[in-house]
């Protein structure tokens, strides 16, 4: 019973940290709940999604993260751009 309480507390903490960094709350809740201490440390060390450079799809014009290989809107394979768009928050 004590492990369940500890796992839920670490899961909530990891989920909140993950959400603040722009990732999925549920994903980080599960990771931090299954592996309590290391999951929370991983959520803290995870990068901020909002600080990633972006690029525009040449086919449909959708703006995606620079590390995406395919456009999530039209499925076009994206080459690494010569010019990147500034991060969302910066």
C-alpha positions in Angstrom: 0.0 0.0 0.0 2.8 2.4 0.8 4.4 1.8 -2.6 1.2 2.7 -4.3 1.0 6.1 -2.5 4.6 6.8 -3.3 4.2 5.8 -6.9 1.1 8.1 -7.3 2.9 11.0 -5.6 5.9 10.6 -7.9 3.6 10.1 -10.9 1.8 13.4 -10.2 5.1 15.3 -9.7 6.5 13.8 -12.9 3.3 14.5 -14.8 3.3 18.1 -13.7 6.9 18.7 -14.6 6.4 17.0 -18.0 3.4 19.2 -18.7 5.2 22.4 -17.7 7.9 21.5 -20.2 5.3 21.1 -23.0 5.1 17.3 -23.1 2.3 14.8 -22.2 1.1 14.7 -18.6 -0.1 11.2 -18.9 3.1 9.9 -20.4 5.3 11.4 -17.6 2.7 10.3 -15.0 3.1 6.7 -16.1 6.9 6.9 -16.4 7.3 8.5 -13.0 4.8 6.2 -11.4 6.3 3.0 -12.6 9.9 4.0 -11.8 9.4 6.6 -9.1 12.7 8.3 -8.4 14.3 7.9 -11.8 11.1 8.8 -13.7 10.9 12.1 -11.9 14.6 12.8 -12.6 14.0 12.0 -16.3 11.1 14.4 -16.4 13.2 17.1 -14.8 16.1 16.5 -17.3 13.8 16.4 -20.3 14.1 19.3 -22.8 11.5 22.1 -23.1 9.4 21.5 -26.2 8.7 25.2 -26.6 12.4 26.0 -27.0 12.8 23.8 -30.2 13.4 25.5 -33.5 10.6 25.1 -36.1 10.2 24.9 -39.9 7.4 25.3 -42.4 6.3 22.4 -44.7 6.9 23.4 -48.4 3.8 21.5 -49.5 1.0 22.5 -47.1 2.6 25.4 -45.1 2.1 23.7 -41.7 4.8 24.8 -39.1 6.4 21.8 -37.3 9.3 21.1 -35.1 12.7 21.1 -36.9 13.4 17.5 -35.9 10.2 16.1 -37.5 11.0 14.0 -40.6 7.5 14.0 -41.9 4.8 16.7 -42.0 2.0 15.6 -39.7 -0.6 17.3 -41.9 0.1 16.1 -45.4 2.8 13.4 -44.9 5.5 15.1 -47.0 9.0 14.0 -46.2 10.9 17.0 -45.0 14.5 17.8 -45.7 16.6 19.7 -43.2 15.8 23.4 -43.8 18.3 26.1 -44.6 16.3 28.7 -42.6 14.6 27.8 -39.3 11.7 29.6 -37.6 12.3 30.9 -34.1 11.0 28.9 -31.1 7.4 29.4 -29.9 8.7 31.1 -26.7 11.7 33.0 -27.6 
